[in-house]
């Protein structure tokens, strides 16, 4: 019997059996390389560890990758990705199953990466991230250029050198790792950071951004295919130039950028014009402008000289109008004198007619036409009017003395029925009749509460002197 073997009739605990199986499997498969498809991938656990499965057409094996190894991956696993996993086989006693503890993980060849890249490109295209309508125009001459790249590589030196040759500008470099597991996150944060700068702030906001790195394999450039980088480039409010890899290299950030440059040097050329060319162009335009202005002035001077030769002098131009004005002035005075003479004659005739028909003359004629009696009446008229006015005044006084108002003032009353007619007898008043009593200082309404006791007997007023009767 082998040293580690146990007799069949020996009782084993579950833990002992699990431990024996674990040692056997780990001794037999201490280090393996598995090719399979990622299945059940959910991303890192809250602990940072990653749990998923590897499968092929006929079998499946659980896989676990510890936090440290996962952080060092250049390409993160995705659901359905075909990969090659390197690690050791072990068992997990808690579930009585075996699993592979992965140490390294890489795509199963370039074909697998290309398939993944194509699938991701279709997905982002469907979302509209690569729509040409989203593209922005580059500024003609940016004041500040932001560069997202490694601060130590040859790329930044090439960009700065090319900018200095063409048109020196203020350059801000946001240092990032352009390869490795943290590359994608750093590049995305750099793009977002440049966009977050405020215009006019202590750190100038770039007018254009260049994202650049040198050439490399598909795996080396994979960080620029990550969704986080593509989305940051598509959402940038600042125009963005992608300059990743060599001319033949293509990454997904190239589709999301506003402009793709084949190389970092070409990106610098796209960002700014050539200063010497601009100076030459401006100088040429200035010379053309001065020549055009000079030719225009020469042409206008020639036209002015021609017009000066054709035009007459001021004296010649005014001679005929002056003569016409003098002749018109003479005719005007003659006509004015004739018109004044005519108006004077008409005025004299009208004055004579008016004198004959004046009010004084007309009154004298009318008085002469009256007969003597009328003349006497007109002469004595004021005296007659005065005597008649005095007679009228006396009559008015008599009427006032005989009027009933004076009687009322002596204490009498005037009774009227509801129709305003004087009541002359007690018999005319019935019970409930309404009447008015007028006194010297006004009127008052009253209602009869009973008829006369003796209509035939004429009532007397108490307190009146004997022999004084009623007004009515």
Number of C-alpha atoms within 10 A of each C-alpha: 6 6 5 6 8 11 8 7 6 6 10 11 8 11 11 11 13 19 15 14 17 20 15 14 16 15 13 11 14 13 15 13 14 17 17 22 22 21 22 14 16 12 15 15 10 7 8 14 16 20 18 18 18 25 17 13 7 5 8 15 17 18 20 17 21 16 14 11 14 22 15 15 16 20 18 17 22 16 15 16 21 25 21 19 22 18 20 20 22 20 21 12 15 8 8 11 13 17 17 24 21 23 18 16 23 20 22 16 11 12 11 16 20 13 13 17 17 12 12 16 19 11 12 18 14 11 10 13 21 23 14 12 9 14 17 15 12 19 14 11 16 15 16 16 22 23 27 26 25 20 15 11 12 12 21 22 14 16 21 17 14 19 24 14 12 17 17 15 16 13 17 17 16 19 16 20 19 25 18 17 18 16 19 24 17 21 27 21 17 24 25 18 12 24 19 12 14 12 12 8 8 8 11 18 21 22 22 22 29 27 28 26 25 20 18 14 10 17 16 16 24 23 29 28 20 21 18 17 24 25 18 20 29 21 15 19 16 22 20 30 28 28 31 29 22 15 14 8 17 18 21 24 28 24 22 29 30 23 20 23 23 18 24 30 20 17 25 25 18 17 23 21 16 16 15 12 11 12 11 12 12 12 12 12 12 12 12 12 12 12 12 12 12 12 12 12 12 12 11 12 12 12 11 11 10 11 11 11 9 8 9 11 10 8 9 9 11 11 10 10 10 12 11 10 10 11 10 11 12 10 10 11 11 10 12 11 11 11 11 10 12 11 11 12 10 10 11 11 10 11 11 10 10 11 11 11 12 10 11 11 11 12 12 10 11 10 11 11 10 12 9 10 9 12 14 11 12 11 10 11 12 10 11 10 10 11 10 11 12 11 10 12 11 12 12 12 11 11 11 12 12 11 11 16 17 13 16 16 12 11 9 16 20 19 20 17 17 11 9 10 11 15 17 13 13 16 13 12 19 14 11 12 15 16 21 21 16 17 18 16 8 7 12 10 13 13 13 12 11 11 15 15 10 10 12 9 9 10 14 11 11 7 6 10 8 9 6 9 11 12 11 11
